[in-house]
Amino acid sequence: MAQCEVCGNEYDKTMEITMGGETHVFDSFECAIHGIAPTCAHCGCKVIGHGIESNGSMYCCAHCAEQAGVEGARDRVDA
């Protein structure tokens, strides 16, 4: 059995996620989020959706990007 690198649980149904050439082992999506999801550069929450990337920083939403000085970020564009 493999061991989750976040919580240490030994589990027979772990998942391996390869990111940037490194393989990580988790027992749940929750642990995967805690282990490898990027963190919003403004509010510190984990970015589990697409997020917004600007100048090498990740943000969870347009509001946080705007608060950090990113111009033009929008959560919605009306047609």
C-alpha positions in Angstrom: 0.0 0.0 0.0 1.1 3.5 -0.7 1.2 6.3 1.8 -0.4 9.8 1.2 2.3 12.4 1.4 0.0 14.9 3.1 -1.8 13.0 5.8 0.3 9.9 6.0 -2.6 7.5 5.5 -1.7 4.1 4.1 -4.3 3.3 1.5 -4.8 0.8 -1.3 -6.5 3.3 -3.6 -4.0 6.2 -3.7 -3.6 8.4 -6.7 -0.4 9.6 -8.3 -0.3 13.0 -9.8 2.7 14.1 -11.9 3.4 17.8 -12.0 6.5 19.5 -13.3 8.3 16.1 -13.6 7.6 15.2 -9.9 5.2 12.5 -9.0 3.1 13.0 -5.8 1.0 10.4 -4.0 -2.3 11.2 -2.3 -5.2 9.3 -0.8 -7.9 11.9 -1.8 -8.5 15.0 -3.8 -8.6 16.9 -0.6 -5.0 16.0 0.2 -4.0 16.7 -3.4 -5.4 20.2 -3.1 -3.5 20.8 0.2 -0.4 19.3 -1.3 0.0 20.8 -4.7 -2.7 23.4 -5.6 -1.3 26.9 -6.0 -2.1 29.5 -3.3 -3.7 32.9 -4.2 -1.0 35.5 -3.9 -3.5 38.0 -2.4 -5.8 36.1 0.0 -3.9 32.9 0.5 -6.6 30.4 -0.3 -5.9 27.4 -2.5 -6.7 27.9 -6.2 -8.7 24.8 -7.2 -10.3 26.3 -10.4 -8.7 28.0 -13.3 -7.7 31.0 -11.3 -6.0 34.0 -12.9 -2.3 34.1 -13.5 -0.4 37.4 -14.0 3.3 38.1 -14.0 4.1 34.7 -12.4 1.6 35.0 -9.6 -1.7 33.0 -9.2 -5.0 34.5 -7.9 -8.2 32.7 -7.1 -10.4 35.4 -8.7 -10.4 38.7 -10.5 -11.1 40.6 -7.3 -7.9 39.3 -5.7 -5.9 40.0 -8.8 -7.3 43.5 -9.0 -6.5 44.1 -5.3 -2.9 43.1 -6.1 -2.7 45.6 -8.9 -3.5 43.5 -11.9 -5.4 45.5 -14.5 -8.1 44.1 -16.8 -8.9 40.9 -14.8 -12.6 40.0 -15.0 -14.6 37.2 -13.5 -17.3 37.7 -16.2 -17.4 39.4 -19.6 -20.9 40.3 -20.8 -21.5 40.1 -24.5 
